[in-house]
């Protein structure tokens, strides 16, 4: 096995080694790996995507870890500017300001800060901000926009640099990056180095319970090492003297949780929402094997159903294209055995993705303008987590007889007459 990948031997949360072997999605290229067309015939590295569950703390995890330098030092994902995502970023700022009682001049530190879009909202409210992100290309964009960003992985060293320059943080935030990190304890050591005694740590991740109940197997790829519940968070945070004091559920990325934690020594009492969500997880049986095994069984069936549906339509001569090229979309295509024989192209608004090929499937990525000139009969909605927004925007495509295939949680075809049931809006 290549040296850039290693096996997980102990649970990264609790250190135990009692695993439930859950499922395998085979060997796949990295989900964010886009190729220059000149490289289409060159062999592309592939790595296993195998899923395990710790029977002690119930962390769901990948069994193999790809070197984070390979994954993140030059990163193509840029924070979405969709209406859903923009609204959510404002909600994050509102929640954090209220729950941490932030004031102008307070320091907000974000790990995995991307191009600084979230930090900019705190800056507009008068807070001082610093980002830490390992993607040098994205850190450069943020710095050029006036949002101070350190191009590094977050840990005691980077946190110490922030503390030395700016003092302690009233808020440390990590949005949709915590699940990417192998050494979670190293990150929390960094939080300890910079968080004020009465400060708040806020972590947002895709929610394990939503993933299981909504069959979101496409969320499982090399970047996403961990799939977390509130119970697992509580176990992890307790090892660092942190207590969960509040939690919010959010619709982004197919369903996420935003977890708020404070130092035990701060004496903050948990909000009722914490006990309520613990009770939901207990009722769902997350402490046992059954919900995970049931998920694995559904995933096997769903992969076949999606692949068969698309291949059948292609066999009828229908032109099918992928709407969006999120990492989850490329993971779904590979897991369902779909490639350039079935999918004519994928379209994406990100200029850096256009003109390239999706690794493994070799499907070309085109601009929305080109896609309008060569519209498909069916859009396979790879960015299904934005289904309401996308379908509403593409009403003309539906009115002209086009259709959408929404793959998750179950494959279904949406035509113009179905828009009311698909989006809750009148056709």
Secondary structure, DSSP 8 states (H G I E B T S, - for coil): --TTEEE--S-TTT----EEEEEEEEEE--TT-EEEGGGTTS----EEEEEEEETTT--EEESEEE-HHHHHSS--------HHHHHHHHHHHHHHHHHHT--TT-EEEEES-TTSHHHHHHHHTT-EEEEEES-HHHHHHHHHTT--EEES--SHHHHHHHHHHH--EEEEEEES-GGG-S-HHHHHHHHHHHEEEEEEEEEEEEBHHHHHHTT-GGG-STT--EEB-HHHHHHHHHTTTEEEEEEEEE-GGGSEEEEEEEEGGG-----HHHHHHHHHHHHTTTTSSHHHHHHHHHHHHHHHHHHHHHHHHHHTT--EEEE---HHHHHHHHHTT--TTT---EE-S-TTTTTEEETTT--BEE-HHHHHHT--SEEEETTGGGHHHHHHHTHHHHHTT-EEEE-SSS-EEE-GGGHHHHHSS--
